């Protein structure tokens, strides 16, 4: 009788264990894109797969879709939304379903996520490693990126750097401010940080001029946007996409419990480095250091 009772308890325990596993489920919505951009989402998914221990449903979003239909089809109580298309779905469900957003330069606005805006502390450490002579950094920003700049001065100070953060309203003001910067003396120990800001790092108006003048003045430029290294910045930040997947899972599990809204900058990064620019600035990186770069230019 006792043995039978023990077996029954064991069976009920297994049943309860299995139910708990099945109850821990996640939906990931992400855009259906062509190569090479699909690699980004595949890497994020690898991180999600290895971090989340329950059932995962992946919903691939075409270029045209009905947001209401997709939102109503989601039955799981945890959602990770990737890219601009995922953001559309997140806005539909965030008030009723725990959701976090990734692979997008979001800012605090009521929906949780990991922004593509790189954490200043990660950028500053990379700057120290690649350009140890730099002691002063200037960054121009607008209200769009102000949240990510807020604690940057303290981060810089902790690393022995001076950060001059200047708020501007428009492209005209940004151009004028950059011009004044280049009129200064001895720019070789200074750097310009180009954040993910549509105004102060405008790809067509601002970036070409900044890179040209920085080259003439042998001044370091580093950027939060991956493509800027290829164009001539000393280095750019690249998201570690697999680590981003891990982070998003940890965040959605935490939010499901705490019900708090959290937006964090991107802490886990890799580097794209322009070796031609480095040589022009007088930097010579050894093979061991180069092996740690995710991308180098020229190819």
ChimeraX commands (.cxc) that place a marker at each C-alpha (Angstrom):
marker #1 position 0.00,0.00,0.00 radius 0.5
marker #1 position 2.82,2.37,0.94 radius 0.5
marker #1 position 4.75,1.48,-2.23 radius 0.5
marker #1 position 1.65,2.18,-4.32 radius 0.5
marker #1 position 1.20,5.54,-2.62 radius 0.5
marker #1 position 4.83,6.44,-3.30 radius 0.5
marker #1 position 4.41,5.54,-6.98 radius 0.5
marker #1 position 1.28,7.71,-7.21 radius 0.5
marker #1 position 3.07,10.67,-5.64 radius 0.5
marker #1 position 5.99,10.19,-8.04 radius 0.5
marker #1 position 3.65,10.09,-11.05 radius 0.5
marker #1 position 1.84,13.24,-9.93 radius 0.5
marker #1 position 5.21,14.95,-9.45 radius 0.5
marker #1 position 6.24,14.06,-12.99 radius 0.5
marker #1 position 2.91,15.28,-14.33 radius 0.5
marker #1 position 3.27,18.57,-12.45 radius 0.5
marker #1 position 6.86,18.93,-13.70 radius 0.5
marker #1 position 5.80,18.40,-17.31 radius 0.5
marker #1 position 2.95,20.89,-17.00 radius 0.5
marker #1 position 5.35,23.51,-15.68 radius 0.5
marker #1 position 7.69,22.96,-18.61 radius 0.5
marker #1 position 4.86,23.28,-21.11 radius 0.5
marker #1 position 3.58,26.38,-19.38 radius 0.5
marker #1 position 6.94,28.11,-19.86 radius 0.5
marker #1 position 6.54,29.18,-23.47 radius 0.5
marker #1 position 7.79,32.02,-25.63 radius 0.5
marker #1 position 6.88,33.58,-28.96 radius 0.5
marker #1 position 9.52,35.34,-31.06 radius 0.5
marker #1 position 8.37,37.60,-33.89 radius 0.5
marker #1 position 10.98,38.77,-36.38 radius 0.5
marker #1 position 11.16,40.05,-39.97 radius 0.5
marker #1 position 11.59,37.84,-42.99 radius 0.5
marker #1 position 14.60,39.46,-44.71 radius 0.5
marker #1 position 17.08,38.48,-47.39 radius 0.5
marker #1 position 20.76,37.68,-46.95 radius 0.5
marker #1 position 22.98,38.97,-45.47 radius 0.5
marker #1 position 20.58,40.63,-43.02 radius 0.5
marker #1 position 18.92,37.32,-42.16 radius 0.5
marker #1 position 22.19,36.29,-40.47 radius 0.5
marker #1 position 21.56,38.89,-37.75 radius 0.5
marker #1 position 18.26,37.31,-36.77 radius 0.5
marker #1 position 19.60,33.77,-37.02 radius 0.5
marker #1 position 22.36,34.68,-34.55 radius 0.5
marker #1 position 19.86,36.29,-32.16 radius 0.5
marker #1 position 17.70,33.18,-32.41 radius 0.5
marker #1 position 20.67,30.98,-31.53 radius 0.5
marker #1 position 21.12,32.99,-28.35 radius 0.5
marker #1 position 17.41,32.70,-27.56 radius 0.5
marker #1 position 17.39,28.96,-28.19 radius 0.5
marker #1 position 20.33,28.33,-25.87 radius 0.5
marker #1 position 19.01,30.55,-23.06 radius 0.5
marker #1 position 15.27,29.76,-22.97 radius 0.5
marker #1 position 14.42,26.35,-21.54 radius 0.5
marker #1 position 10.77,26.12,-22.58 radius 0.5
marker #1 position 8.89,25.90,-25.87 radius 0.5
marker #1 position 9.59,28.59,-28.48 radius 0.5
marker #1 position 7.27,29.59,-31.33 radius 0.5
marker #1 position 8.88,31.62,-34.11 radius 0.5
marker #1 position 6.71,33.90,-36.25 radius 0.5
marker #1 position 8.44,35.27,-39.34 radius 0.5
marker #1 position 6.90,38.55,-40.53 radius 0.5
marker #1 position 6.76,39.33,-44.27 radius 0.5
marker #1 position 7.12,42.89,-45.56 radius 0.5
marker #1 position 3.33,43.25,-45.58 radius 0.5
marker #1 position 1.23,41.76,-42.80 radius 0.5
marker #1 position -1.86,42.45,-40.71 radius 0.5
marker #1 position -0.63,43.50,-37.23 radius 0.5
marker #1 position -3.98,42.75,-35.62 radius 0.5
marker #1 position -4.07,39.26,-37.10 radius 0.5
marker #1 position -0.53,38.48,-35.96 radius 0.5
marker #1 position -1.14,39.93,-32.49 radius 0.5
marker #1 position -4.31,37.88,-32.01 radius 0.5
marker #1 position -2.51,34.70,-33.10 radius 0.5
marker #1 position 0.01,34.95,-30.24 radius 0.5
marker #1 position -1.08,32.66,-27.41 radius 0.5
marker #1 position 2.09,32.51,-25.32 radius 0.5
marker #1 position 2.49,34.77,-22.30 radius 0.5
marker #1 position 6.02,35.92,-23.18 radius 0.5
marker #1 position 7.04,37.63,-26.42 radius 0.5
marker #1 position 10.34,38.81,-27.91 radius 0.5
marker #1 position 9.86,41.21,-30.84 radius 0.5
marker #1 position 12.75,41.91,-33.21 radius 0.5
marker #1 position 13.29,44.72,-35.69 radius 0.5
marker #1 position 10.84,47.33,-36.97 radius 0.5
marker #1 position 8.18,44.76,-37.85 radius 0.5
marker #1 position 8.47,43.21,-34.42 radius 0.5
marker #1 position 8.10,46.69,-32.92 radius 0.5
marker #1 position 4.74,47.04,-34.68 radius 0.5
marker #1 position 3.53,43.87,-32.97 radius 0.5
marker #1 position 5.00,44.93,-29.61 radius 0.5
marker #1 position 2.94,48.13,-29.69 radius 0.5
marker #1 position -0.18,46.06,-30.20 radius 0.5
marker #1 position 0.32,43.70,-27.24 radius 0.5
marker #1 position 2.58,45.30,-24.62 radius 0.5
marker #1 position -0.29,46.44,-22.39 radius 0.5
marker #1 position -1.65,42.92,-22.03 radius 0.5
marker #1 position 1.34,40.62,-22.66 radius 0.5
marker #1 position 4.94,40.79,-21.38 radius 0.5
marker #1 position 7.10,41.74,-24.38 radius 0.5
marker #1 position 10.67,42.90,-24.97 radius 0.5
marker #1 position 12.09,44.46,-28.13 radius 0.5
marker #1 position 15.51,43.92,-29.70 radius 0.5
marker #1 position 17.50,44.67,-32.89 radius 0.5
marker #1 position 16.20,48.25,-32.94 radius 0.5
marker #1 position 17.53,51.58,-31.54 radius 0.5
marker #1 position 14.63,52.04,-29.14 radius 0.5
marker #1 position 14.46,54.50,-26.25 radius 0.5
marker #1 position 12.38,54.43,-23.03 radius 0.5
marker #1 position 8.76,54.78,-24.12 radius 0.5
marker #1 position 6.71,52.26,-22.17 radius 0.5
marker #1 position 7.97,49.08,-23.87 radius 0.5
marker #1 position 10.92,47.10,-22.53 radius 0.5
marker #1 position 13.92,46.04,-24.57 radius 0.5
marker #1 position 17.62,46.16,-25.37 radius 0.5
marker #1 position 18.40,49.16,-27.54 radius 0.5
marker #1 position 20.95,49.07,-30.35 radius 0.5
marker #1 position 22.37,52.25,-28.81 radius 0.5
marker #1 position 25.68,51.00,-27.43 radius 0.5
marker #1 position 26.39,51.43,-23.73 radius 0.5
marker #1 position 28.94,54.28,-23.39 radius 0.5
marker #1 position 31.12,52.25,-21.00 radius 0.5
marker #1 position 31.66,49.60,-23.71 radius 0.5
marker #1 position 32.59,52.23,-26.31 radius 0.5
marker #1 position 34.94,54.05,-23.94 radius 0.5
marker #1 position 36.78,50.87,-23.03 radius 0.5
marker #1 position 37.24,50.10,-26.72 radius 0.5
marker #1 position 38.55,53.63,-27.25 radius 0.5
marker #1 position 41.10,53.17,-24.47 radius 0.5
marker #1 position 42.26,49.91,-26.04 radius 0.5
marker #1 position 42.55,51.29,-29.58 radius 0.5
marker #1 position 43.52,54.93,-29.02 radius 0.5
marker #1 position 45.16,55.21,-25.59 radius 0.5
marker #1 position 46.37,58.77,-26.28 radius 0.5
marker #1 position 42.81,60.15,-26.35 radius 0.5
marker #1 position 41.76,61.90,-23.17 radius 0.5
marker #1 position 38.84,64.04,-24.33 radius 0.5
marker #1 position 35.68,63.01,-26.18 radius 0.5
marker #1 position 33.04,65.25,-27.75 radius 0.5
marker #1 position 29.57,63.98,-28.54 radius 0.5
marker #1 position 26.64,65.88,-30.01 radius 0.5
marker #1 position 23.17,64.59,-29.28 radius 0.5
marker #1 position 19.48,65.48,-29.58 radius 0.5
marker #1 position 16.48,64.67,-27.37 radius 0.5
marker #1 position 16.15,61.38,-29.29 radius 0.5
marker #1 position 19.41,60.03,-27.88 radius 0.5
marker #1 position 19.57,62.02,-24.65 radius 0.5
marker #1 position 18.59,59.03,-22.50 radius 0.5
marker #1 position 21.67,57.07,-23.59 radius 0.5
marker #1 position 24.01,60.04,-23.02 radius 0.5
marker #1 position 22.68,60.75,-19.53 radius 0.5
marker #1 position 25.15,58.64,-17.57 radius 0.5
marker #1 position 27.95,58.75,-20.14 radius 0.5
marker #1 position 29.91,61.53,-18.42 radius 0.5
marker #1 position 30.16,59.47,-15.24 radius 0.5
marker #1 position 31.17,56.40,-17.28 radius 0.5
marker #1 position 33.89,58.44,-18.98 radius 0.5
marker #1 position 35.16,59.85,-15.70 radius 0.5
marker #1 position 35.48,56.38,-14.21 radius 0.5
marker #1 position 37.73,55.46,-17.13 radius 0.5
marker #1 position 39.88,58.58,-16.84 radius 0.5
marker #1 position 38.29,60.36,-19.80 radius 0.5
marker #1 position 36.64,63.74,-20.18 radius 0.5
marker #1 position 33.33,63.76,-22.06 radius 0.5
marker #1 position 31.94,66.98,-23.49 radius 0.5
marker #1 position 28.28,66.30,-24.32 radius 0.5
marker #1 position 26.56,69.03,-26.35 radius 0.5
marker #1 position 22.82,69.06,-26.99 radius 0.5
marker #1 position 21.67,70.42,-30.36 radius 0.5
marker #1 position 18.26,70.86,-31.95 radius 0.5
marker #1 position 18.86,70.37,-35.66 radius 0.5
marker #1 position 21.39,69.62,-38.39 radius 0.5
marker #1 position 22.29,73.30,-38.88 radius 0.5
marker #1 position 23.20,73.65,-35.23 radius 0.5
marker #1 position 25.13,70.39,-35.32 radius 0.5
marker #1 position 27.18,71.52,-38.35 radius 0.5
marker #1 position 28.03,74.83,-36.67 radius 0.5
marker #1 position 29.09,73.08,-33.46 radius 0.5
marker #1 position 31.29,70.58,-35.30 radius 0.5
marker #1 position 32.91,73.44,-37.26 radius 0.5
marker #1 position 33.78,75.19,-34.00 radius 0.5
marker #1 position 35.29,71.97,-32.68 radius 0.5
marker #1 position 37.63,71.59,-35.65 radius 0.5
marker #1 position 38.81,75.18,-35.21 radius 0.5
marker #1 position 40.42,74.19,-31.90 radius 0.5
marker #1 position 44.11,73.48,-31.34 radius 0.5
marker #1 position 45.80,70.09,-30.89 radius 0.5
marker #1 position 43.00,67.71,-31.82 radius 0.5
marker #1 position 45.30,64.66,-31.82 radius 0.5
marker #1 position 44.39,63.76,-28.23 radius 0.5
marker #1 position 40.68,64.25,-28.77 radius 0.5
marker #1 position 37.94,62.13,-30.29 radius 0.5
marker #1 position 34.44,62.56,-31.71 radius 0.5
marker #1 position 31.80,60.03,-30.78 radius 0.5
marker #1 position 29.04,59.58,-33.35 radius 0.5
marker #1 position 26.01,58.12,-31.56 radius 0.5
marker #1 position 22.99,56.49,-33.21 radius 0.5
marker #1 position 21.42,59.90,-33.69 radius 0.5
marker #1 position 19.61,60.75,-36.95 radius 0.5
marker #1 position 20.68,64.40,-36.64 radius 0.5
marker #1 position 24.19,64.57,-35.15 radius 0.5
marker #1 position 25.34,61.49,-37.10 radius 0.5
marker #1 position 23.35,62.12,-40.28 radius 0.5
marker #1 position 24.83,59.77,-42.86 radius 0.5
marker #1 position 24.64,62.14,-45.85 radius 0.5
marker #1 position 25.15,65.59,-44.32 radius 0.5
marker #1 position 27.27,65.13,-41.19 radius 0.5
marker #1 position 29.33,61.94,-41.44 radius 0.5
marker #1 position 31.23,62.65,-44.72 radius 0.5
marker #1 position 32.33,66.08,-43.50 radius 0.5
marker #1 position 33.31,64.81,-40.05 radius 0.5
marker #1 position 35.41,61.99,-41.46 radius 0.5
marker #1 position 37.15,64.25,-43.99 radius 0.5
marker #1 position 38.05,66.92,-41.41 radius 0.5
marker #1 position 39.07,64.32,-38.83 radius 0.5
marker #1 position 41.44,62.73,-41.35 radius 0.5
marker #1 position 43.07,66.10,-42.09 radius 0.5
marker #1 position 43.46,66.85,-38.38 radius 0.5
marker #1 position 44.48,63.29,-37.43 radius 0.5
marker #1 position 41.60,63.15,-35.00 radius 0.5
marker #1 position 39.92,59.95,-33.81 radius 0.5
marker #1 position 36.30,59.33,-34.73 radius 0.5
marker #1 position 34.43,56.34,-33.28 radius 0.5
marker #1 position 30.84,55.42,-33.85 radius 0.5
marker #1 position 27.87,53.51,-32.51 radius 0.5
marker #1 position 26.85,52.66,-36.10 radius 0.5
marker #1 position 28.49,49.56,-37.65 radius 0.5
marker #1 position 28.94,50.98,-41.17 radius 0.5
marker #1 position 30.96,54.02,-40.13 radius 0.5
marker #1 position 34.22,52.10,-39.70 radius 0.5
marker #1 position 34.08,51.08,-43.34 radius 0.5
marker #1 position 33.66,54.74,-44.27 radius 0.5
marker #1 position 36.72,55.85,-42.27 radius 0.5
marker #1 position 35.94,56.02,-38.56 radius 0.5
marker #1 position 38.64,54.34,-36.45 radius 0.5
marker #1 position 36.12,51.86,-35.08 radius 0.5
marker #1 position 32.42,51.12,-34.88 radius 0.5
marker #1 position 30.37,49.04,-32.51 radius 0.5
marker #1 position 28.80,45.81,-33.74 radius 0.5
marker #1 position 26.14,44.04,-31.69 radius 0.5
marker #1 position 27.06,40.60,-30.39 radius 0.5
marker #1 position 23.83,39.14,-31.70 radius 0.5
marker #1 position 23.98,35.81,-29.89 radius 0.5
marker #1 position 24.59,37.57,-26.58 radius 0.5
marker #1 position 21.69,39.87,-27.42 radius 0.5
marker #1 position 19.47,36.79,-27.67 radius 0.5
marker #1 position 20.61,35.68,-24.21 radius 0.5
marker #1 position 19.94,39.15,-22.80 radius 0.5
marker #1 position 16.45,39.35,-24.28 radius 0.5
marker #1 position 15.47,36.01,-22.73 radius 0.5
marker #1 position 16.75,37.06,-19.31 radius 0.5
marker #1 position 14.88,40.33,-19.64 radius 0.5
marker #1 position 11.53,38.78,-20.62 radius 0.5
marker #1 position 11.77,36.28,-17.74 radius 0.5
marker #1 position 12.49,39.12,-15.32 radius 0.5
marker #1 position 9.72,41.34,-16.68 radius 0.5
marker #1 position 7.21,38.49,-16.49 radius 0.5
marker #1 position 7.88,38.37,-12.75 radius 0.5
marker #1 position 8.38,42.03,-11.84 radius 0.5
marker #1 position 6.03,43.70,-14.37 radius 0.5
marker #1 position 8.55,46.56,-14.63 radius 0.5
marker #1 position 9.45,48.37,-17.84 radius 0.5
marker #1 position 13.19,48.25,-18.60 radius 0.5
marker #1 position 15.19,49.65,-21.51 radius 0.5
marker #1 position 18.94,49.10,-21.50 radius 0.5
marker #1 position 21.67,50.09,-23.96 radius 0.5
marker #1 position 23.70,47.46,-25.76 radius 0.5
marker #1 position 26.52,46.27,-23.51 radius 0.5
marker #1 position 27.83,43.24,-25.43 radius 0.5
marker #1 position 29.57,44.50,-28.56 radius 0.5
marker #1 position 32.17,43.51,-31.10 radius 0.5
marker #1 position 34.31,45.88,-33.14 radius 0.5
marker #1 position 34.72,46.87,-36.75 radius 0.5
marker #1 position 38.09,48.60,-37.14 radius 0.5
marker #1 position 39.50,50.61,-40.03 radius 0.5
marker #1 position 43.19,49.66,-40.20 radius 0.5
marker #1 position 43.97,52.30,-42.83 radius 0.5
marker #1 position 42.66,55.00,-40.50 radius 0.5
marker #1 position 44.57,53.43,-37.60 radius 0.5
marker #1 position 47.84,53.58,-39.56 radius 0.5
marker #1 position 47.15,57.19,-40.54 radius 0.5
marker #1 position 46.67,58.05,-36.86 radius 0.5
marker #1 position 49.89,56.24,-35.90 radius 0.5
marker #1 position 48.35,53.18,-34.27 radius 0.5
marker #1 position 49.88,49.77,-34.90 radius 0.5
marker #1 position 47.86,46.84,-33.60 radius 0.5
marker #1 position 49.49,43.47,-33.08 radius 0.5
marker #1 position 48.16,40.23,-34.50 radius 0.5
marker #1 position 46.66,39.14,-31.18 radius 0.5
marker #1 position 44.72,42.40,-30.94 radius 0.5
marker #1 position 43.61,42.21,-34.57 radius 0.5
marker #1 position 42.31,38.69,-34.00 radius 0.5
marker #1 position 39.79,40.16,-31.58 radius 0.5
marker #1 position 38.23,42.44,-34.21 radius 0.5
marker #1 position 35.01,41.16,-35.75 radius 0.5
marker #1 position 35.59,43.12,-38.98 radius 0.5
marker #1 position 38.53,45.06,-40.42 radius 0.5
marker #1 position 38.70,47.54,-43.29 radius 0.5
marker #1 position 39.94,47.80,-45.96 radius 0.5
marker #1 position 39.08,44.15,-46.63 radius 0.5
marker link #1:1,2 radius 0.2
marker link #1:2,3 radius 0.2
marker link #1:3,4 radius 0.2
marker link #1:4,5 radius 0.2
marker link #1:5,6 radius 0.2
marker link #1:6,7 radius 0.2
marker link #1:7,8 radius 0.2
marker link #1:8,9 radius 0.2
marker link #1:9,10 radius 0.2
marker link #1:10,11 radius 0.2
marker link #1:11,12 radius 0.2
marker link #1:12,13 radius 0.2
marker link #1:13,14 radius 0.2
marker link #1:14,15 radius 0.2
marker link #1:15,16 radius 0.2
marker link #1:16,17 radius 0.2
marker link #1:17,18 radius 0.2
marker link #1:18,19 radius 0.2
marker link #1:19,20 radius 0.2
marker link #1:20,21 radius 0.2
marker link #1:21,22 radius 0.2
marker link #1:22,23 radius 0.2
marker link #1:23,24 radius 0.2
marker link #1:24,25 radius 0.2
marker link #1:25,26 radius 0.2
marker link #1:26,27 radius 0.2
marker link #1:27,28 radius 0.2
marker link #1:28,29 radius 0.2
marker link #1:29,30 radius 0.2
marker link #1:30,31 radius 0.2
marker link #1:31,32 radius 0.2
marker link #1:32,33 radius 0.2
marker link #1:33,34 radius 0.2
marker link #1:34,35 radius 0.2
marker link #1:35,36 radius 0.2
marker link #1:36,37 radius 0.2
marker link #1:37,38 radius 0.2
marker link #1:38,39 radius 0.2
marker link #1:39,40 radius 0.2
marker link #1:40,41 radius 0.2
marker link #1:41,42 radius 0.2
marker link #1:42,43 radius 0.2
marker link #1:43,44 radius 0.2
marker link #1:44,45 radius 0.2
marker link #1:45,46 radius 0.2
marker link #1:46,47 radius 0.2
marker link #1:47,48 radius 0.2
marker link #1:48,49 radius 0.2
marker link #1:49,50 radius 0.2
marker link #1:50,51 radius 0.2
marker link #1:51,52 radius 0.2
marker link #1:52,53 radius 0.2
marker link #1:53,54 radius 0.2
marker link #1:54,55 radius 0.2
marker link #1:55,56 radius 0.2
marker link #1:56,57 radius 0.2
marker link #1:57,58 radius 0.2
marker link #1:58,59 radius 0.2
marker link #1:59,60 radius 0.2
marker link #1:60,61 radius 0.2
marker link #1:61,62 radius 0.2
marker link #1:62,63 radius 0.2
marker link #1:63,64 radius 0.2
marker link #1:64,65 radius 0.2
marker link #1:65,66 radius 0.2
marker link #1:66,67 radius 0.2
marker link #1:67,68 radius 0.2
marker link #1:68,69 radius 0.2
marker link #1:69,70 radius 0.2
marker link #1:70,71 radius 0.2
marker link #1:71,72 radius 0.2
marker link #1:72,73 radius 0.2
marker link #1:73,74 radius 0.2
marker link #1:74,75 radius 0.2
marker link #1:75,76 radius 0.2
marker link #1:76,77 radius 0.2
marker link #1:77,78 radius 0.2
marker link #1:78,79 radius 0.2
marker link #1:79,80 radius 0.2
marker link #1:80,81 radius 0.2
marker link #1:81,82 radius 0.2
marker link #1:82,83 radius 0.2
marker link #1:83,84 radius 0.2
marker link #1:84,85 radius 0.2
marker link #1:85,86 radius 0.2
marker link #1:86,87 radius 0.2
marker link #1:87,88 radius 0.2
marker link #1:88,89 radius 0.2
marker link #1:89,90 radius 0.2
marker link #1:90,91 radius 0.2
marker link #1:91,92 radius 0.2
marker link #1:92,93 radius 0.2
marker link #1:93,94 radius 0.2
marker link #1:94,95 radius 0.2
marker link #1:95,96 radius 0.2
marker link #1:96,97 radius 0.2
marker link #1:97,98 radius 0.2
marker link #1:98,99 radius 0.2
marker link #1:99,100 radius 0.2
marker link #1:100,101 radius 0.2
marker link #1:101,102 radius 0.2
marker link #1:102,103 radius 0.2
marker link #1:103,104 radius 0.2
marker link #1:104,105 radius 0.2
marker link #1:105,106 radius 0.2
marker link #1:106,107 radius 0.2
marker link #1:107,108 radius 0.2
marker link #1:108,109 radius 0.2
marker link #1:109,110 radius 0.2
marker link #1:110,111 radius 0.2
marker link #1:111,112 radius 0.2
marker link #1:112,113 radius 0.2
marker link #1:113,114 radius 0.2
marker link #1:114,115 radius 0.2
marker link #1:115,116 radius 0.2
marker link #1:116,117 radius 0.2
marker link #1:117,118 radius 0.2
marker link #1:118,119 radius 0.2
marker link #1:119,120 radius 0.2
marker link #1:120,121 radius 0.2
marker link #1:121,122 radius 0.2
marker link #1:122,123 radius 0.2
marker link #1:123,124 radius 0.2
marker link #1:124,125 radius 0.2
marker link #1:125,126 radius 0.2
marker link #1:126,127 radius 0.2
marker link #1:127,128 radius 0.2
marker link #1:128,129 radius 0.2
marker link #1:129,130 radius 0.2
marker link #1:130,131 radius 0.2
marker link #1:131,132 radius 0.2
marker link #1:132,133 radius 0.2
marker link #1:133,134 radius 0.2
marker link #1:134,135 radius 0.2
marker link #1:135,136 radius 0.2
marker link #1:136,137 radius 0.2
marker link #1:137,138 radius 0.2
marker link #1:138,139 radius 0.2
marker link #1:139,140 radius 0.2
marker link #1:140,141 radius 0.2
marker link #1:141,142 radius 0.2
marker link #1:142,143 radius 0.2
marker link #1:143,144 radius 0.2
marker link #1:144,145 radius 0.2
marker link #1:145,146 radius 0.2
marker link #1:146,147 radius 0.2
marker link #1:147,148 radius 0.2
marker link #1:148,149 radius 0.2
marker link #1:149,150 radius 0.2
marker link #1:150,151 radius 0.2
marker link #1:151,152 radius 0.2
marker link #1:152,153 radius 0.2
marker link #1:153,154 radius 0.2
marker link #1:154,155 radius 0.2
marker link #1:155,156 radius 0.2
marker link #1:156,157 radius 0.2
marker link #1:157,158 radius 0.2
marker link #1:158,159 radius 0.2
marker link #1:159,160 radius 0.2
marker link #1:160,161 radius 0.2
marker link #1:161,162 radius 0.2
marker link #1:162,163 radius 0.2
marker link #1:163,164 radius 0.2
marker link #1:164,165 radius 0.2
marker link #1:165,166 radius 0.2
marker link #1:166,167 radius 0.2
marker link #1:167,168 radius 0.2
marker link #1:168,169 radius 0.2
marker link #1:169,170 radius 0.2
marker link #1:170,171 radius 0.2
marker link #1:171,172 radius 0.2
marker link #1:172,173 radius 0.2
marker link #1:173,174 radius 0.2
marker link #1:174,175 radius 0.2
marker link #1:175,176 radius 0.2
marker link #1:176,177 radius 0.2
marker link #1:177,178 radius 0.2
marker link #1:178,179 radius 0.2
marker link #1:179,180 radius 0.2
marker link #1:180,181 radius 0.2
marker link #1:181,182 radius 0.2
marker link #1:182,183 radius 0.2
marker link #1:183,184 radius 0.2
marker link #1:184,185 radius 0.2
marker link #1:185,186 radius 0.2
marker link #1:186,187 radius 0.2
marker link #1:187,188 radius 0.2
marker link #1:188,189 radius 0.2
marker link #1:189,190 radius 0.2
marker link #1:190,191 radius 0.2
marker link #1:191,192 radius 0.2
marker link #1:192,193 radius 0.2
marker link #1:193,194 radius 0.2
marker link #1:194,195 radius 0.2
marker link #1:195,196 radius 0.2
marker link #1:196,197 radius 0.2
marker link #1:197,198 radius 0.2
marker link #1:198,199 radius 0.2
marker link #1:199,200 radius 0.2
marker link #1:200,201 radius 0.2
marker link #1:201,202 radius 0.2
marker link #1:202,203 radius 0.2
marker link #1:203,204 radius 0.2
marker link #1:204,205 radius 0.2
marker link #1:205,206 radius 0.2
marker link #1:206,207 radius 0.2
marker link #1:207,208 radius 0.2
marker link #1:208,209 radius 0.2
marker link #1:209,210 radius 0.2
marker link #1:210,211 radius 0.2
marker link #1:211,212 radius 0.2
marker link #1:212,213 radius 0.2
marker link #1:213,214 radius 0.2
marker link #1:214,215 radius 0.2
marker link #1:215,216 radius 0.2
marker link #1:216,217 radius 0.2
marker link #1:217,218 radius 0.2
marker link #1:218,219 radius 0.2
marker link #1:219,220 radius 0.2
marker link #1:220,221 radius 0.2
marker link #1:221,222 radius 0.2
marker link #1:222,223 radius 0.2
marker link #1:223,224 radius 0.2
marker link #1:224,225 radius 0.2
marker link #1:225,226 radius 0.2
marker link #1:226,227 radius 0.2
marker link #1:227,228 radius 0.2
marker link #1:228,229 radius 0.2
marker link #1:229,230 radius 0.2
marker link #1:230,231 radius 0.2
marker link #1:231,232 radius 0.2
marker link #1:232,233 radius 0.2
marker link #1:233,234 radius 0.2
marker link #1:234,235 radius 0.2
marker link #1:235,236 radius 0.2
marker link #1:236,237 radius 0.2
marker link #1:237,238 radius 0.2
marker link #1:238,239 radius 0.2
marker link #1:239,240 radius 0.2
marker link #1:240,241 radius 0.2
marker link #1:241,242 radius 0.2
marker link #1:242,243 radius 0.2
marker link #1:243,244 radius 0.2
marker link #1:244,245 radius 0.2
marker link #1:245,246 radius 0.2
marker link #1:246,247 radius 0.2
marker link #1:247,248 radius 0.2
marker link #1:248,249 radius 0.2
marker link #1:249,250 radius 0.2
marker link #1:250,251 radius 0.2
marker link #1:251,252 radius 0.2
marker link #1:252,253 radius 0.2
marker link #1:253,254 radius 0.2
marker link #1:254,255 radius 0.2
marker link #1:255,256 radius 0.2
marker link #1:256,257 radius 0.2
marker link #1:257,258 radius 0.2
marker link #1:258,259 radius 0.2
marker link #1:259,260 radius 0.2
marker link #1:260,261 radius 0.2
marker link #1:261,262 radius 0.2
marker link #1:262,263 radius 0.2
marker link #1:263,264 radius 0.2
marker link #1:264,265 radius 0.2
marker link #1:265,266 radius 0.2
marker link #1:266,267 radius 0.2
marker link #1:267,268 radius 0.2
marker link #1:268,269 radius 0.2
marker link #1:269,270 radius 0.2
marker link #1:270,271 radius 0.2
marker link #1:271,272 radius 0.2
marker link #1:272,273 radius 0.2
marker link #1:273,274 radius 0.2
marker link #1:274,275 radius 0.2
marker link #1:275,276 radius 0.2
marker link #1:276,277 radius 0.2
marker link #1:277,278 radius 0.2
marker link #1:278,279 radius 0.2
marker link #1:279,280 radius 0.2
marker link #1:280,281 radius 0.2
marker link #1:281,282 radius 0.2
marker link #1:282,283 radius 0.2
marker link #1:283,284 radius 0.2
marker link #1:284,285 radius 0.2
marker link #1:285,286 radius 0.2
marker link #1:286,287 radius 0.2
marker link #1:287,288 radius 0.2
marker link #1:288,289 radius 0.2
marker link #1:289,290 radius 0.2
marker link #1:290,291 radius 0.2
marker link #1:291,292 radius 0.2
marker link #1:292,293 radius 0.2
marker link #1:293,294 radius 0.2
marker link #1:294,295 radius 0.2
marker link #1:295,296 radius 0.2
marker link #1:296,297 radius 0.2
marker link #1:297,298 radius 0.2
marker link #1:298,299 radius 0.2
view
